[in-house]
């Protein structure tokens, strides 16, 4: 019987890319522990979208500390009942979003805090990045209807996407798989989902890998 060769997998992607849904579906198929980001518990998020300049540092610091605590608690517990962990975010998300949202002096301070907190967290064995065109993630954002997200600009989504790609290009420590999901519907099409599951059985070397599922 095939086994997933990773102990800790992070699903990444832009806002509205389908990270949480995919992580939930994968956890239902595999014997794994599911770690979902509790973003709705951030009390500053709604204020940030209304006044980004005023609340950027507060919202990013709140996200950072909550992510660090959740991952530390989840990954430090030895779970004998699950073969691996799968999360719908990684710690690097905090740094990439902060780089876009903070002023230079704020980011320098944030980066120092990030380096301190992230050093205590286990690195993922694999990052699977769901790449969606901007118009598609925007449509997903509108469809799920979270009021504080509805005014997100295309330019901001492009900045986030570019931030991930710039980071991935320099990544030599862990394997990153960028999956082109332009025409993929893993929710409605079982074959699409099975192809994603098959990716998790493959052993990737550290560095950037691009995959496209063709049907």
Secondary structure, 3 states (H helix, E strand, C coil): CCCCCCCEEEEEECCCCCHHHHHHHHHHHCCEEEECCCHHHCCCHHHHHHCHHHHHHHHHHHHHHHHHHHHHHHHHCCCCCCCEEEECCCCHHHHHHHHHHCCHHHHHHHHHHHHHHHCCCCCCCEEEEEECCHHHHHHHHHHHCCHHHCCCCHHHHHHHHHHHHHHHHCCCCCEEEEEECCCCCCCCCHHHHHHHHHHHHCCCCCEEEEEECCC
